[in-house]
Amino acid sequence: MAPELWKDQPCSKHCDIWALGVILFELCCLNYPFQATQLDELEEKILNHKIEKTRQGLSTDLVSMINKMLKRDAKDRPTIEEIIYSDVFQKKAQL
């Protein structure tokens, strides 16, 4: 869940960007961005801790994009258009 949902704020497109960032992190790192065994621990980490380190060997552009998608402040996250048309995904699409 995006940080704003833990704070009982409205769900928006920004929450979807957060979720996409979590999924990309998990796919690329084979790990969770926030390691927790209890729900309250997960909430604490999402609201107050840094994400787990990414796996070595990932492109710096991809890591940067994932980090932007996982910004705690919803207005700091990229839009879906910024993600799709970023160099990270455009380079791959051209292959």
C-alpha positions as CSV (number, residue, x, y, z in Angstrom):
1,M,0.0,0.0,0.0
2,A,1.2,3.5,-0.8
3,P,2.1,5.7,2.1
4,E,-0.9,7.9,1.6
5,L,-3.3,4.9,2.1
6,W,-1.6,4.1,5.4
7,K,-2.4,7.7,6.4
8,D,-6.1,7.3,5.4
9,Q,-5.7,9.7,2.4
10,P,-7.6,9.2,-0.8
11,C,-6.5,6.7,-3.4
12,S,-5.3,8.2,-6.7
13,K,-3.3,7.5,-9.8
14,H,-0.2,8.1,-7.6
15,C,-1.0,5.0,-5.7
16,D,-0.9,3.0,-8.9
17,I,2.6,4.4,-9.6
18,W,3.7,3.3,-6.2
19,A,2.3,-0.2,-6.8
20,L,4.1,-0.3,-10.2
21,G,7.3,0.7,-8.4
22,V,6.9,-2.1,-5.9
23,I,6.3,-4.7,-8.7
24,L,9.3,-3.5,-10.7
25,F,11.5,-3.6,-7.6
26,E,10.3,-7.2,-6.8
27,L,10.8,-8.3,-10.4
28,C,14.3,-6.8,-10.7
29,C,15.6,-7.6,-7.2
30,L,13.7,-10.8,-6.4
31,N,13.0,-9.2,-3.1
32,Y,10.6,-6.8,-1.4
33,P,11.4,-3.1,-1.2
34,F,10.3,-3.2,2.5
35,Q,11.0,-6.4,4.4
36,A,8.5,-7.1,7.2
37,T,6.8,-10.0,8.8
38,Q,3.9,-8.1,10.5
39,L,1.5,-5.5,9.1
40,D,2.4,-2.8,11.6
41,E,6.1,-3.4,10.8
42,L,5.4,-3.0,7.1
43,E,3.5,0.3,7.8
44,E,6.4,1.6,9.9
45,K,8.9,0.8,7.1
46,I,6.9,2.2,4.3
47,L,6.3,5.5,6.2
48,N,9.7,5.9,7.8
49,H,12.5,3.8,6.3
50,K,14.5,3.6,3.1
51,I,13.7,0.9,0.6
52,E,16.0,-2.1,0.6
53,K,19.1,-1.9,-1.6
54,T,18.6,-3.0,-5.2
55,R,20.5,-5.9,-6.7
56,Q,23.9,-5.2,-8.3
57,G,23.9,-5.2,-12.0
58,L,20.8,-3.1,-12.6
59,S,21.1,-0.1,-14.7
60,T,21.4,3.1,-12.8
61,D,18.5,4.6,-14.9
62,L,16.2,1.7,-13.9
63,V,17.1,2.0,-10.2
64,S,16.5,5.8,-10.4
65,M,13.1,5.3,-12.0
66,I,12.1,2.7,-9.3
67,N,13.3,5.1,-6.6
68,K,11.2,7.9,-8.1
69,M,8.1,5.7,-8.2
70,L,8.6,4.8,-4.6
71,K,8.8,8.4,-3.3
72,R,6.7,8.8,-0.1
73,D,5.2,12.1,-1.3
74,A,2.7,11.2,-4.0
75,K,3.2,14.4,-5.9
76,D,6.9,13.6,-6.3
77,R,6.2,10.4,-8.2
78,P,6.4,10.4,-12.0
79,T,3.3,10.1,-14.1
80,I,2.7,7.0,-16.2
81,E,3.6,9.0,-19.3
82,E,6.9,10.1,-17.8
83,I,7.6,6.4,-17.1
84,I,6.6,5.0,-20.4
85,Y,8.4,7.7,-22.4
86,S,11.5,7.7,-20.2
87,D,14.8,6.6,-21.7
88,V,14.7,3.5,-19.4
89,F,11.9,2.0,-21.3
90,Q,12.4,3.6,-24.7
91,K,15.8,2.0,-25.0
92,K,14.4,-1.4,-24.4
93,A,11.5,-0.9,-26.8
94,Q,13.9,-0.1,-29.6
95,L,15.8,-3.4,-29.4
